[in-house]
Amino acid sequence: MARVHTGESAPARAVRIVESFGVGDSTLTVSEIARRSGLHVATASRLIEELVGCGWLERENRQVRIGVRLWEVASRASAAVGLREAAMPFLEDLHAVVGQHTQLAVLEGDEVLFIERLTAHGAAVNYSRIAGRLPLHASSSGLVLLAYGPVELQERVLTRPMKVYTDKTIRTARRLRSALAEVRRQGYAFCPGHIYPETTGIAVPIHNAQGTVIAAAALIVPNDAAAYVQIPALQAAARGISRVIASHIPPAQ
């Protein structure tokens, strides 16, 4: 397998090219991809052409975009697909009642990854989007996933700098520990103004058959006195999703 002088394999460099596309990047130029991936322009251009040939990327004039083939393979292979399919009927019903952003998120590395979001015209402002990520400490979904996550993950997040979005964003280890304990005690995260001053994030855990938290369901609603009213409906949706997931997992042998 071909390698550069650093010992990095060609597939590893190809991954860097694909991961150059951030949230909101529909297209990039070869130069932008080379800069973001840290590759020489000639190397990036050659690998891009190979990925275009595989259907993983598409190229039109000087613009490069993610190819349909890559989306197809990722959608078919991802474990998140089954979770999303189980959750969608409940999320759709919840969204129809609440009329605000309704989200499904999973833990990915040390971040929260949003794998579904239902929205409506006139809904509250929302930072997250499908395939978007946020720091665990800052969002309601992240707090739920972190509160029920591995101790070593919690310690990593607690000891590193925390990005601040508003004056309500959690920014210290002491406050984060308190917030995680509160999530475990009450069974949900309630985050008024943590990402935007005008909105409140509310999230609850989704469990598998073994009782392990595998995802978070969330609402993003206006930051007002009515936000608390949405918690029971969100909890009911999460219980329904958890039941469906548990019923599709065979018992341990």
N, C-alpha and C positions, 0 to 999 in steps of 0.2 A: 504494500500500500504506500502510495506516494506521501512523503512527509516534507515539510519545510525544515529549515535548519534549526528551528526551535524544537523540533520533535513533534509538532502538532500534525495530526493526520488531516488528509483532505476532507473526510466527513466532518471533522471538528470545525474546520474552516467554513464548510457549507452551512453548518448549524449557526455559526456566527453571522453569516449573511442573512439567513432567514430571520434570525432574532434581531436584526437591525430594524425590522418593521415594528414600530411602537403602536400603542393605541392611538387611533386616529390617522395613521399613515396609510392612505389608500395606495399611494405610489411614492417611489423614491428614485433618484437618479443613481447611476453607477457610482459617481463621485461621493454622494451622500452615504451609500451603502459601504463603500470602501472606508470612509472616515469613521462611521459608527462601528464597523467591525474591526477596525485596526489593521486592515489588509492593504497591500499595495494595490493601486487602481488596476494594474494589469492582471494581478492575481484575482481580484474581485470580479473583473469583467469575464475572465475565463470560466470561473466557477459559476457565475450567473448564467452564462450560455449553456453550461452543462445542466443546470437546474431547470432552465427553460426547456431543454430537450426532454427532460423527465416529466414536465408538466407541473413541477413544484413552484416555478415562477413563470410569469408571463411578461413579455416585453413589447412595448409599442413605442416606436421611435426612441427617445431617450429615457422613457419612463419604465420602471419595473414595478410589478405588483405581485402579490401572492397568487399562485395559480390555483385553479379549481381542483386539480388533482391532489394538491397538498391538503386542502380543506376536506376533500372527500376521504382521504386516508385517515386524517386526524379525527374526523367525526365518527368514522366506523370503529376505530381502535380505542377511543377514549373510554375509560371506566365511568366518566362523567355522563356519558350518553344515557345509561340505564337510570342513573339518578335523576337526570333531567326529565326523562320520559315518565318516571314515577311521580315526579313533583308537579308537572305541568297542569294536570286537571285541577289540583288544589290551588296552585298559584293563580290560574285563570279565574277560578271562582272568587278567590280573595281579592284579586285585582278588580273584578266586576263590582264587588261590594264597596271597596275602599276608594277606588278611582285614583290611586297614587302609585308611585313606583313600587313594584313588587319584585324581589330579587332572590336569587339562589346562589350561594357562594360555597366554595370549598377551600381548604388549606392547601396551598401550593408553596413548598419551601417555607420561607419565613414571611409570607405575604398571604393576603386573602385574594382569591381569584373568583371573579363573578362569571358564572357559566350561563346565567339567564337573567333577563330583566324585562319586565312588562311595564309599559308606561302609557301615558295618555296625554292628550293636548291639555295644557294648563296645569299639569302636575307640578309638584314642588321641584325646585332646582336640585339636581343630582350630579355628583361628581363621577360616580361609577358608571360603567358600561359593560356590555358583554365582552369577555376576554380581557377586561381591564383588571388592574390590581390596585390594592391599597395596603398601607402598613397595618399590621394587626392591631396596634395600639389605638389607631385613630377612628376606626369605624365600628359600628355596632356588630356587624358580621364578624369582623376580626376579633373583637373582644370575646364573643361567644366561642369561636374556634380556639382562641388562645386559652380561655378559661378551662376548657375541657381537653386541652392538648397536652403533649408530653411535658414533664417538668423541665427537661433540658431546653426545650423550645422557649418556655416561659422565662427561664434564666437568661437566655441569649437576648430576648427582647428587652428584658428588664435592665440589662447592663449596657445597652447601646443607646446612642442619641435618638431622640424621638422627634419626628417631623411634626411641626406645629402648623395647623391650618387656621385656627381661630383662637381667641383667648379661652375657649372652653376645651380645646384639645388636651387630652392627657399628655403630660410632658415629663413627669417624674416617676421614678420607680415606686416610690411610696404610694402615689396616687393610683398607679396602674395595679399594684398588688391589691389595693382596696377595691378597685373596680372589678377585678377578676373574682375576688371573694364574693362581691355582691351579685355578680352574674350567677355564680354557682348556688348562692343562697336563694335567689328569687326565680332563677330559671330563664332569665332573659336579660338582654342588654338594652339600655335606654340612654341614648346619647343626644341630648338637645344641643344643637349648635356646634358639634365637634368638627364637622367638615365645612359647613356653611352656617352662618348665624341664623338664616331663615328656616332651616330644616332640622328635623329630628330623625335620627336613625333608630329603628327598633329591630332587634334580631332575636331569634330563638333557635335552639339546637334541633337538629334532625338526627335520629339514632338508627343504627342498624339492629339486627336481631339480637346481637350480643350486648346491646345497650351502649355501644361506643358512638360518640358524636362524630358523624362523618360529613356534616354540612351544616349550613345555617340558612334559614329563611328570614327575609328581612323586608321591612317597609321603610320607605323614605317619605315622611309626611311633613306638613307645615309645622313649624316650631311654635305651637300654641297649646292652650290648655286642653284641647281635644285630642292631643296625641296619645295620651294614656288609654283612651277609649278603644284604640285599635288593637291593643295587646291580646285580649281573649281570642279575637278572630285569627290573629297570626298564630297563636299557640294551637288553636284547633287545626289549622292547615298543616302545621308541622307534625302534629300527632297523626294526621291522616297519611302524610307522606311517609312517616316512620313505619306505620303499619303496612303500607304497600311494600316498602323496601324489605321489611322483615319477612313478609310472606313469600318473597321471591328468592330468599337465601335458604338453601337447604340446611338442616340442623347438622351440627358437628358430629362426626363419627367417633 
